Amino acid sequence: MIISKQIANEKIPNLRDLGGMEGVDGRKIREGLLIRSEQLFNASENDKKLLEELPIRKILDFRNPKETKEKPDPVPANCDYLNLSIIDEASLISWEKDKTPEKMPEAKSAADEEADSLHKMREIYRDFIRIPYSRTQYNRFLNEVLSTENGAALWHCTLGKDRCGWGSVLVQAVLGVSKEAILEDYLYTNVCLKDEIAAMMAMFEELNKRTNMKSFHPVLFQAREEYLMAAYNEIDKLYGSMEAYIEEGLGIDKATIKRFRDKYLV
């Protein structure tokens, strides 16, 4: 099964090209035009030259304004940049409050910590489907990808795992990639970010010990099948099918889907 391919670079391990994946009617996604990534802030000078060469014509950043201000993207020449925060401010404030020490119980078993973290991540993926703001932003995202000319569209969040992961699912679904290939590609993030995830887990484990917050369980940093299935199950509950969700929930009609496929499949 063909999934996205890592693009060789120095500091952006989750930079991947969807080109070559099989879409509808056995047609393949064109190479070099649809690129998913983690944040670009850590790009080395050689990586910045690579982004110029690909060439990237549009960067779609799913992070919130606070994240983009703290770690801004290096934007290549002749490239448009658009901040499409997927999580609305009200949800973000609620999410940040939930992470503060006063919200955390003083003691939890390891099993309870894991269960809480898994629940939190499943809820994030369900919110991608059920919150109107997120649906509007993903609609904008798909239309921005479709309108990209003379080069590649690149989209990302922080690690390229959740907000970017779901955006990638949508592009693949619109192009008719099988659910099995979509899942395999989603989980490939764990391979690409193996070292980065290990380092973050070690850092937050030390933070947990010092603060007793117990708010950063390892499962928060992983791409897991159950997260993606939470979104798919929410789609089935609210819309009945992925096709209906794309058309009714995201407002991407059949004519737009055809244009998408004509442009990005060969």
C-alpha angles and dihedrals in degrees: 000000000000117000134169118304127230113243108225112248142133109247109013104069095169094057104125140171117220089204115127097029113131117249136174119337091008092292117145130231111253113252125245097018107084114050130173122194151158119253113307097217093102094053114135122225089262090050090053089053089050091053088053091050099048083054111235112199099173134026117198110194116198095188123109121257092260091055093047092050094050095045110019122192120248100237117211121229116274090021128124118220124205127179107216102176106199097199116063121232095253093053090044092053090050091048092051092049090052089059097054118107095245089060092055124086113240095239134019134168117248089249092053092048091052093046092051092049093048090050091049092052094046089051091053090055092046089051090057085065105035105038112086093213092058092047090051091051093049089049089054089047095054092047091048090052090049092050095051110117136193096008148011135323114219123193129184148155124195104298096006089242114105115012091028090039092058092044088054090050089055094051090048093046092050088052092050100250111164120258089240093056091044091054093046091050091048092053091047086079088078090060095046094047098037096121095037093050091048091052093048092048091052091049094050093043088060090046090052090053093050098044102027087223094135088196102124110067117176092247089068089070097048134086104231131184092231091061092055091043090053088061093045091049091050089052091051091049097048103030109012097233144022089251092056092046092053093047102036104023098039098027094234105146129205093260091056091047090053091051089049091052095044090052101043106029127075 
